[in-house]
């Protein structure tokens, strides 16, 4: 079965970020806000006790907590973030996102700027 295009949220409409996606028991739920070749923005709802698998991304990722609190582990260094706080995960860095309580976050991945050109 082929996957269809990723559905983005409706443009030119005001959205309440914490209402874009809902918690699902024992799950991680993600909704795409924007997806472009240069990067993407998603809102993610993670239930208590769940985690995003540890990974290394070739791109910078900005995580902003919009509800609850989360543990963001970067290169084995835990960072506790509360609603309203954000952190940049550097490209090529091992990281993991853990839910010690359920929370929602905005994840912004920037794919441009890695073309090897130095701009001065």
N, C-alpha and C positions, 0 to 999 in steps of 0.2 A: 504494500500500500504506500503510495507516494504522499509525502507531507505537502500540504498546501502552503501558500504564502503565510508568513507570520502576520497575524492581525495586530495592528497598532491601535491605540486608543484614538477616539475621534478628535480631529484637529479643529482649531478655532472654537473650542468649547472649554469652559472652565471645568476642572476636575478636582475633587477632593482626594488628595493622594492616598490617604489611608483607606479610602472606600473603593479604590480601583480594583483591588483584589482582596479576597477574604481568607481567613485561616481555614485550613482543613486539618482535622485531627491527624496527628502523626505524619505530617507531610510538609513538603516545600512546594509553594505555589508561586509561579512567576507570570507576570503580564508584561508584554512589550509595550513601552511607551513610544519609542522611535527606534527604527533599525535602518542604518545606512551603511554604505561600504566604509565610511570613515569612523564608525563607531555605533554604539547602541546604548539606549537607556531602558532599564526595566525596573519594575517594582516587584519586590519579592516578599512574601509572607512565609515565615518559618515558624513551625510549631515548636513548643518546648521540647528540648531533648534532641532535636534534629540538627543536622549540620550539612553544609556544602562540603563536598569532598576536598581534601587538600589538593592544590594544583599550582602550577606555575603558568602564568599568562604571559604572552609576548608583548602585552600592552599594559599601559597604566590603567588602573581601575579606581574610580572614586566611589566610596561607599558612604551613604548618609542614612542614619537611622531616623525614621519618621514616626515610629511608635515602639514603645518598649525599650529594651536594651539588648546589646549583643556583644559577644566576644569575637574580636577579629584577631587572628593569630598570624603575624607576619614574621617569617624567618624564626619560628619558634618563640617569638616575643608576643605574649598576650596583651591585647588592648581592649579595655572595657569601654564601650560607647553607649551613651544614653540618647534618647530622642533629641534631635536637634544637632547632634554632633556628627562629624564626618571624618574620614581618613582616606589618604591616597595610598593605594597599594602599588608600589613601583613595579614596572615591567620586569619580567624575568626573576621574580621573587616568589618563593614558596609562601602560600597563604591558605587559611581555612577560616570559614565563618561558622560560629557555633551559637546555638540558641539555648542559653541557660534559663530563659523564659521566652515565651513567644514574642516575636517582634516583626516589624516591617521595615524594609530598607529600599532605598533607591540605589541602583548600581549603574554607573556610567562608565563605559569602556571607550577609550579614545584610541583609535587605530591609526590616525594620521600622525605624521611627525616622525615616523620610524623608517622613512625611505632612505636614510643614510645621507641626506643632504644637510649640510651645516649652514644654518642661516645666522648671519651676524648683523 
